[in-house]
């Protein structure tokens, strides 16, 4: 029953729209359909909520995390943190697994994009506590990948990314396709 209720919450819109911009100090990124959003939510492991597969500690940073909003029980998907690098928000939310937090960031709800409750968290705190910037990803990545130290963005040095490129090429369509693409375009 819990999973069915959660699935309905993911699909349902609140009967009355809440103005989550009240109290938000989020910085605009000029994303299409972005709106500042400040709210309280419980940090949850998405797979645990949807399937009942619940490892300890929300998967120890290896699972996508979600925000179950307190005011309307809607699942918000924090797919981005406050850093300009290509990174998610799991590293920032993991220390708060199972806890209620306040978050401030940008919410995207747009039916034309197919985006519903997509969130870019910029700041996070325990209710009434001190704000912490959502920028832990590169610190966590550096600690987990000491062999990849060096210059340039993390994704150019990431062993997982480089392994996939070596196997399937930059486009993911095979090395031969990459070779032809690079020849044509560069």
C-alpha positions, 0 to 999 in steps of 0.5 A: 500500500505504501508503494501505491500511495507513493506512486500516486503522490509522484503522479498527482498534483496538489489540489491547491498549488503552494507558493514555494518561492516564499522564503527562497533565496535561491540564485537563478540559473536562467533554466527554462521553467525554473522557480525558486523553491524553499520547503521542508522534506524528508530525505529518502532513497528513491528505490527504497520508497518505490520498491522496498529495496532498502539498504542501510544508510540510503545506499551509502551514496550509491543510490539516487535520493529524493525529497518527500515534501512535508506539506503535501507528501509529494516526491521531489527529484533533486537531480542537480546540486548547486555546483556548475559542474555536471553532478547530482545532489546525492552527495549533498543529501546523503548525510541527511538520509532519513532526516527532515531537512529544509532545502532552498533551490530551483524547482522545474515543473513544466508539462511541455518538457515532461518535467515534474518536481525536478529540483536543483538544490542549492542549500540544505539544513536541518530545520532552523539550523545553519545552511550548508551549500550543496557543493559536496560532489567534487570533494566526495569525488576527489576523495573516492578517486585519488588516482584521478588527481590532476588538472581539468574537470572531474568528468574528463578524469573519471575512471568510469567515464573514461572506461565507457568512452574506451569501450563505446566511444564518446557518442556511445555508438562505437569507436568506428562511429566516433572516428567517422564523426570526428573526421566529419566534424573536426 
